[in-house]
Amino acid sequence: QVQLVESGGGLVQAGGSLRLSCAASGRTFSRYAVGWFRQAPGKEREFEAHISWSGSNTYYADSVKGRFTISRDTAKNTVDLQMDNLAPGDTAIYYCNYRPVADWSDSWGQGTRVTVST
């Protein structure tokens, strides 16, 4: 299985930016779609952004569309999430995952925590 490690989270003021990185170990995920998800305290994990295996197609949840940008670097075997104009509502633990076929992998990592202050 592909093993994913998220990094780049931290504390930022509203209006600021962060860049999260999802690094793969073991098998490469270059042939798989990769997505970013987040989970706020007391809430279910939700989809935020998705990039196709080729990197040609991207999709975003309405809550982050226009503010977040997902990209992938096949050579480095990473998928990044550039987050701009952050708001307190973006506070959550952010996870990445891959989709080998019709559904996302059921193996989730530890995520990286993002806290946006007022």
Backbone as a chain_set.jsonl record, in Angstrom:
{"seq": "QVQLVESGGGLVQAGGSLRLSCAASGRTFSRYAVGWFRQAPGKEREFEAHISWSGSNTYYADSVKGRFTISRDTAKNTVDLQMDNLAPGDTAIYYCNYRPVADWSDSWGQGTRVTVST", "coords": {"N": [[0.828, -1.19, 0.0], [0.334, 2.327, -0.55], [1.988, 4.667, 1.449], [1.304, 7.579, 3.233], [2.394, 10.791, 4.281], [1.608, 13.676, 5.94], [2.433, 17.155, 6.094], [3.367, 20.514, 7.118], [1.453, 21.997, 8.431], [0.251, 24.369, 10.926], [0.104, 27.301, 13.05], [-1.676, 30.119, 12.103], [-2.583, 33.482, 11.303], [-5.834, 34.834, 10.535], [-6.467, 35.355, 7.115], [-3.938, 34.776, 6.33], [-1.481, 32.475, 4.895], [-0.753, 29.024, 4.168], [1.185, 26.182, 3.217], [0.593, 22.949, 2.564], [1.985, 19.664, 2.49], [1.952, 16.49, 0.988], [3.527, 13.58, 1.225], [4.621, 10.625, -0.327], [5.506, 7.342, 0.569], [7.05, 4.108, 0.2], [5.209, 2.46, -2.152], [4.776, 4.326, -5.174], [2.416, 6.99, -5.76], [1.865, 8.003, -8.189], [0.238, 7.171, -10.259], [-2.291, 7.401, -9.322], [-5.289, 9.123, -8.33], [-5.256, 11.827, -6.019], [-6.293, 13.195, -2.943], [-7.172, 15.915, -0.71], [-8.343, 16.187, 2.581], [-10.246, 17.289, 5.431], [-10.74, 17.475, 8.979], [-12.614, 18.84, 11.416], [-12.852, 19.595, 14.952], [-15.179, 17.47, 16.543], [-16.572, 16.983, 14.221], [-17.271, 15.227, 11.106], [-14.87, 13.82, 8.834], [-14.165, 15.608, 5.863], [-14.227, 16.133, 2.326], [-11.935, 18.172, 0.518], [-10.209, 18.883, -1.649], [-9.079, 17.589, -4.805], [-6.996, 15.863, -7.064], [-6.335, 14.631, -10.295], [-4.779, 11.578, -11.518], [-3.025, 12.255, -13.558], [-2.619, 14.893, -13.104], [-3.928, 16.764, -14.543], [-6.577, 17.41, -14.071], [-8.497, 19.027, -11.605], [-10.402, 19.311, -8.575], [-12.563, 20.976, -6.311], [-13.962, 21.518, -3.078], [-16.795, 23.556, -2.355], [-16.344, 25.178, -0.17], [-13.659, 25.841, -0.159], [-12.945, 26.557, -2.678], [-11.306, 28.658, -4.949], [-9.636, 29.661, -3.032], [-7.884, 27.677, -2.148], [-5.325, 25.659, -3.629], [-4.55, 22.754, -5.31], [-1.83, 20.677, -6.176], [0.51, 18.572, -7.942], [3.664, 16.895, -7.862], [5.151, 14.788, -9.738], [7.744, 13.76, -10.015], [8.889, 14.207, -7.496], [7.14, 12.812, -6.015], [5.015, 13.904, -4.511], [2.111, 15.644, -3.278], [0.738, 18.78, -3.051], [-0.954, 21.293, -1.097], [-1.84, 24.434, -1.474], [-2.833, 26.964, 0.575], [-4.608, 29.811, 0.774], [-5.689, 33.028, 2.034], [-6.755, 32.263, 4.555], [-9.229, 31.349, 6.983], [-10.853, 31.362, 10.233], [-12.694, 29.227, 10.149], [-11.374, 27.312, 8.705], [-9.847, 25.877, 10.404], [-8.638, 22.805, 11.376], [-7.735, 19.296, 11.301], [-5.75, 18.239, 8.713], [-5.779, 15.878, 6.124], [-4.289, 13.729, 3.686], [-5.078, 11.537, 0.96], [-5.258, 8.671, -1.215], [-6.716, 7.378, -4.261], [-7.109, 4.385, -5.403], [-8.871, 2.912, -7.076], [-12.206, 2.918, -7.344], [-12.829, 4.133, -4.967], [-11.696, 5.957, -2.058], [-8.669, 5.142, -0.31], [-8.788, 3.199, 2.682], [-6.93, 3.582, 4.579], [-5.717, 5.853, 6.665], [-3.51, 8.544, 7.498], [-1.748, 10.377, 10.093], [-2.273, 13.037, 9.743], [-2.055, 16.678, 9.488], [-2.067, 19.461, 11.599], [-3.962, 22.401, 11.324], [-4.37, 25.613, 12.445], [-6.253, 28.461, 12.6], [-6.197, 31.676, 13.65], [-8.119, 34.434, 14.991]], "CA": [[0.0, 0.0, 0.0], [1.003, 3.609, -0.503], [1.985, 5.297, 2.76], [1.291, 9.017, 3.07], [2.754, 11.604, 5.432], [1.239, 15.071, 5.767], [3.244, 18.117, 6.826], [3.19, 21.906, 6.737], [0.461, 22.681, 9.238], [0.729, 25.275, 11.95], [-0.773, 28.372, 13.5], [-1.619, 31.27, 11.214], [-3.657, 34.447, 11.487], [-6.809, 34.938, 9.459], [-5.945, 36.057, 5.954], [-2.619, 34.272, 6.009], [-1.343, 31.336, 3.989], [0.052, 27.867, 4.512], [1.326, 25.203, 2.146], [0.68, 21.599, 3.078], [2.604, 18.714, 1.589], [1.639, 15.08, 1.167], [4.627, 12.807, 0.672], [4.37, 9.194, -0.401], [6.597, 6.4, 0.756], [6.678, 2.802, -0.3], [4.806, 2.556, -3.546], [4.443, 5.651, -5.682], [1.008, 7.216, -6.076], [1.847, 8.784, -9.412], [-0.828, 6.705, -11.135], [-3.55, 7.48, -8.597], [-5.808, 10.401, -7.893], [-4.934, 12.149, -4.632], [-7.161, 14.223, -2.412], [-6.988, 16.474, 0.624], [-9.53, 16.184, 3.413], [-10.014, 17.881, 6.741], [-11.675, 17.109, 10.031], [-12.664, 19.782, 12.52], [-13.282, 18.946, 16.196], [-16.581, 17.129, 16.638], [-17.185, 16.83, 12.912], [-16.766, 14.162, 10.257], [-13.89, 14.185, 7.831], [-14.808, 16.049, 4.641], [-13.392, 16.341, 1.154], [-11.629, 19.561, 0.209], [-9.609, 19.043, -2.972], [-8.746, 16.335, -5.471], [-6.259, 16.018, -8.31], [-6.296, 13.382, -11.036], [-3.465, 10.923, -11.58], [-2.183, 12.966, -14.506], [-2.47, 16.267, -12.68], [-4.616, 17.634, -15.483], [-7.896, 17.78, -13.574], [-8.604, 19.292, -10.181], [-11.747, 19.549, -8.074], [-12.535, 21.603, -4.999], [-15.196, 21.759, -2.363], [-17.208, 24.952, -2.422], [-15.831, 25.912, 0.97], [-12.272, 26.249, -0.366], [-12.748, 26.925, -4.074], [-10.818, 30.013, -5.123], [-8.662, 29.974, -1.989], [-6.918, 26.587, -2.062], [-4.861, 25.115, -4.894], [-3.888, 21.466, -5.185], [-0.9, 20.404, -7.257], [1.334, 17.403, -7.688], [4.986, 16.818, -8.457], [5.351, 13.358, -9.922], [9.149, 13.431, -9.789], [9.122, 14.198, -6.053], [6.126, 11.954, -5.417], [4.303, 14.691, -3.515], [0.944, 16.435, -3.634], [0.698, 19.917, -2.148], [-2.171, 22.091, -1.006], [-1.578, 25.825, -1.154], [-4.012, 27.522, 1.216], [-4.527, 31.264, 0.877], [-6.827, 33.709, 2.648], [-7.304, 31.349, 5.55], [-10.21, 31.856, 7.923], [-10.998, 30.472, 11.388], [-13.437, 28.046, 9.764], [-10.469, 26.338, 8.101], [-9.154, 25.165, 11.472], [-8.927, 21.375, 11.311], [-6.619, 18.433, 10.951], [-5.802, 17.988, 7.282], [-5.281, 14.58, 5.712], [-4.309, 13.393, 2.273], [-5.375, 10.141, 0.687], [-5.228, 8.33, -2.632], [-7.851, 6.594, -4.74], [-6.574, 3.41, -6.364], [-9.903, 2.535, -8.033], [-13.451, 3.668, -7.278], [-13.019, 4.735, -3.657], [-10.474, 6.333, -1.361], [-8.082, 4.154, 0.572], [-9.272, 3.252, 4.055], [-5.766, 3.774, 5.438], [-5.479, 7.275, 6.884], [-2.355, 8.887, 8.304], [-1.976, 11.188, 11.281], [-2.692, 14.364, 9.344], [-1.301, 17.821, 9.98], [-3.034, 20.368, 12.199], [-3.992, 23.795, 10.902], [-5.148, 26.459, 13.342], [-6.351, 29.832, 12.104], [-6.636, 32.562, 14.715], [-8.808, 35.647, 14.585]], "C": [[0.87, 1.25, 0.0], [0.883, 4.157, 0.915], [2.163, 6.8, 2.585], [1.617, 9.723, 4.381], [2.452, 13.059, 5.118], [2.145, 15.968, 6.61], [2.886, 19.533, 6.379], [2.166, 22.671, 7.546], [1.095, 23.582, 10.28], [-0.328, 26.278, 12.338], [-0.582, 29.581, 12.598], [-2.79, 32.196, 11.511], [-4.599, 34.442, 10.293], [-6.273, 35.814, 8.337], [-4.582, 35.583, 5.511], [-2.657, 33.042, 5.129], [-0.495, 30.237, 4.602], [0.125, 26.964, 3.29], [1.542, 23.835, 2.776], [1.294, 20.683, 2.031], [2.225, 17.296, 1.976], [2.723, 14.284, 0.455], [4.309, 11.321, 0.734], [5.643, 8.409, -0.162], [6.116, 5.018, 0.342], [6.376, 2.902, -1.782], [4.492, 3.99, -3.94], [2.935, 5.773, -5.899], [0.853, 8.031, -7.349], [0.73, 8.384, -10.369], [-2.203, 6.774, -10.481], [-3.98, 8.92, -8.387], [-5.485, 10.594, -6.412], [-5.823, 13.29, -4.167], [-6.723, 14.709, -1.042], [-8.34, 16.541, 1.323], [-9.214, 16.901, 4.714], [-11.1, 17.459, 7.716], [-11.55, 18.105, 11.173], [-13.138, 19.06, 13.775], [-14.784, 18.703, 16.222], [-17.293, 16.931, 15.321], [-16.574, 15.658, 12.153], [-15.722, 14.702, 9.293], [-14.605, 14.551, 6.531], [-13.783, 16.309, 3.545], [-13.16, 17.816, 0.903], [-11.086, 19.755, -1.21], [-9.132, 17.704, -3.506], [-8.016, 16.648, -6.77], [-6.147, 14.656, -8.983], [-4.882, 12.822, -11.094], [-2.504, 11.658, -12.494], [-1.862, 14.387, -14.063], [-3.229, 17.258, -13.537], [-5.944, 18.162, -14.949], [-7.877, 17.95, -12.064], [-10.049, 19.607, -9.82], [-11.644, 20.079, -6.657], [-13.918, 21.653, -4.39], [-15.52, 23.244, -2.415], [-16.59, 25.794, -1.306], [-14.411, 26.443, 0.762], [-11.99, 26.7, -1.793], [-12.365, 28.4, -4.192], [-9.779, 30.425, -4.106], [-7.549, 28.934, -1.893], [-6.567, 26.102, -3.461], [-4.112, 23.817, -4.65], [-2.99, 21.253, -6.4], [-0.093, 19.16, -6.925], [2.644, 17.486, -8.451], [5.325, 15.343, -8.554], [6.788, 12.933, -9.617], [9.47, 13.324, -8.3], [8.148, 13.299, -5.31], [5.407, 12.663, -4.262], [3.073, 15.349, -4.123], [0.814, 17.541, -2.593], [-0.668, 20.589, -2.169], [-1.774, 23.481, -0.554], [-2.864, 26.447, -0.641], [-3.799, 29.012, 1.432], [-5.796, 31.818, 1.5], [-7.538, 32.812, 3.662], [-8.227, 32.069, 6.522], [-10.319, 30.901, 9.106], [-11.757, 29.192, 11.08], [-12.595, 26.973, 9.094], [-9.693, 25.543, 9.145], [-9.595, 23.707, 11.494], [-7.62, 20.607, 11.212], [-6.792, 18.057, 9.487], [-5.112, 16.676, 6.942], [-5.213, 14.503, 4.193], [-4.599, 11.912, 2.129], [-5.309, 9.922, -0.822], [-6.392, 7.418, -2.976], [-7.367, 5.614, -5.801], [-7.581, 2.979, -7.426], [-11.106, 3.455, -7.863], [-13.665, 4.392, -5.952], [-11.669, 5.073, -3.043], [-9.979, 5.189, -0.495], [-8.647, 4.315, 1.98], [-8.135, 3.39, 5.06], [-5.424, 5.262, 5.519], [-4.263, 7.484, 7.778], [-2.732, 9.726, 9.507], [-2.471, 12.591, 10.958], [-1.752, 15.446, 9.861], [-2.299, 18.887, 10.43], [-2.849, 21.794, 11.697], [-4.898, 24.558, 11.855], [-5.093, 27.893, 12.836], [-6.947, 30.697, 13.203], [-7.329, 33.783, 14.141], [-7.882, 36.833, 14.621]], "O": [[2.0, 1.234, 0.488], [-0.192, 4.117, 1.512], [3.064, 7.245, 1.875], [1.174, 9.308, 5.452], [2.972, 13.613, 4.15], [2.57, 15.588, 7.701], [2.188, 19.721, 5.383], [2.022, 23.88, 7.368], [2.308, 23.564, 10.491], [-1.503, 26.131, 12.002], [0.545, 30.014, 12.36], [-3.86, 31.746, 11.922], [-4.208, 34.09, 9.18], [-5.7, 36.876, 8.579], [-4.116, 35.947, 4.431], [-3.718, 32.616, 4.673], [0.368, 30.489, 5.444], [-0.762, 26.98, 2.437], [2.552, 23.596, 3.439], [1.138, 20.905, 0.83], [2.186, 16.953, 3.158], [2.821, 14.312, -0.772], [3.788, 10.827, 1.735], [6.718, 8.776, -0.638], [4.919, 4.793, 0.159], [7.2, 3.375, -2.566], [3.999, 4.773, -3.127], [2.26, 4.784, -6.187], [-0.175, 8.675, -7.559], [0.321, 9.187, -11.207], [-3.177, 6.259, -11.031], [-3.149, 9.822, -8.28], [-5.448, 9.63, -5.647], [-6.074, 14.237, -4.912], [-6.008, 14.02, -0.314], [-9.349, 16.908, 0.72], [-8.048, 17.095, 5.057], [-12.222, 17.133, 7.328], [-10.505, 18.2, 11.816], [-13.77, 18.009, 13.67], [-15.571, 19.611, 15.958], [-18.507, 16.729, 15.303], [-15.505, 15.16, 12.506], [-15.701, 15.893, 8.979], [-15.553, 13.871, 6.138], [-12.632, 16.657, 3.81], [-14.074, 18.626, 1.055], [-11.475, 20.702, -1.894], [-8.819, 16.794, -2.738], [-8.374, 17.583, -7.487], [-5.894, 13.648, -8.323], [-3.914, 13.506, -10.761], [-1.3, 11.685, -12.238], [-0.941, 15.013, -14.587], [-3.18, 18.463, -13.288], [-6.383, 19.245, -15.336], [-7.317, 17.128, -11.338], [-10.817, 20.102, -10.644], [-10.759, 19.688, -5.896], [-14.918, 21.811, -5.09], [-14.624, 24.084, -2.507], [-16.344, 26.987, -1.486], [-14.003, 27.391, 1.431], [-10.893, 27.179, -2.079], [-13.013, 29.272, -3.613], [-9.103, 31.438, -4.291], [-6.404, 29.271, -1.59], [-7.401, 26.128, -4.366], [-3.155, 23.779, -3.877], [-3.355, 21.612, -7.519], [-0.02, 18.745, -5.768], [2.722, 18.065, -9.534], [5.735, 14.723, -7.573], [7.019, 11.875, -9.032], [10.236, 12.453, -7.889], [8.31, 13.052, -4.115], [5.219, 12.096, -3.186], [3.007, 15.58, -5.331], [0.784, 17.27, -1.393], [-1.429, 20.467, -3.129], [-1.415, 23.688, 0.605], [-3.875, 26.457, -1.343], [-2.914, 29.421, 2.184], [-6.842, 31.168, 1.498], [-8.755, 32.636, 3.62], [-8.031, 33.242, 6.84], [-9.918, 29.743, 8.996], [-11.487, 28.161, 11.696], [-13.051, 25.841, 8.931], [-8.953, 24.624, 8.793], [-10.783, 23.412, 11.616], [-6.546, 21.189, 11.059], [-7.862, 17.608, 9.075], [-4.007, 16.399, 7.409], [-6.0, 15.148, 3.499], [-4.393, 11.131, 3.058], [-5.307, 10.875, -1.601], [-6.977, 6.772, -2.106], [-7.232, 5.978, -6.97], [-7.194, 2.708, -8.563], [-11.038, 4.637, -8.199], [-14.597, 5.187, -5.831], [-10.635, 4.545, -3.452], [-10.762, 4.372, -0.01], [-8.947, 5.426, 2.415], [-8.364, 3.32, 6.267], [-4.91, 5.849, 4.567], [-4.014, 6.704, 8.698], [-3.899, 9.781, 9.895], [-3.034, 13.261, 11.824], [-0.787, 15.168, 10.574], [-3.263, 19.18, 9.723], [-1.737, 22.32, 11.653], [-6.057, 24.191, 12.049], [-4.016, 28.463, 12.666], [-8.078, 30.469, 13.633], [-7.157, 34.126, 12.972], [-8.295, 37.949, 14.307]]}, "num_chains": 1, "name": "protein.A"}
